[in-house]
Amino acid sequence: MLRGLIFDLGSTLIYNQHNNQWSQLRPRMVSDLVVDLKAQGLTFDNDQFAAAFIHNIEDFDQQRQTHFKEITTDYILRVTFTELNIQADHLDLPRALTALFAFSESQWQPMPHVHPTLRLLQERGLRLAIVSNAADSANVQRLIDNAALRPYFDPIIVSANVGVRKPNPRIFEPVLKTWGFAPNEVVMIGDTLGADILGAKNANMKSIWVTMQADTPYNIAHRDTILPDAICESLDQLPLIIGTLEVGS
């Protein structure tokens, strides 16, 4: 019997018009960060800082994709300060990180059919949770609130808080413990084969791959090797698909 659903966030419950090409947005995001850091009194060369910070973001991103341990944006920013000998002892770091993510947050909006679908699933008595791979928890919390999603989900787990990323199965443990459910009573729903779907398999859960924004290099690489239990092309298909999985469970 299926009792709980764990959702990914980005490109599953919310979507962006850039189809996850965040490298296109990064110059604007870093520029906004620089403006805030300078307003807080930090002294540094703008171009040198931007180049070092972007390099560190890309370097640490490669690492997290390999060992599936989360590296927070807070940490990456502090590393950059140290490398460039920037004195930031009195910096309001949460404010600076908010400035960094503000523009990217404006690019997300609720996925079509998300609210009616979640209400219907709740009415069926299913428990709902979010497990998101993200380097900044506050960024995720704002995205959830901007899309008015919080009332549906408990708990909400962010890799920045737990230190590991999907597909490491440990990231699902807080949800299963909170609910008191066995893995075979839970379905993972997400857009990334190598994180969401493989993570579900590693945790002995069923999985549904949502494909609204899934045309990415990572997914193309795994399309024939990581196989979900079901595929969903639009969120309004989810209730029927979950009903089919319940019959087969």
Disulfide bonds with the S-S distance in Angstrom:
none
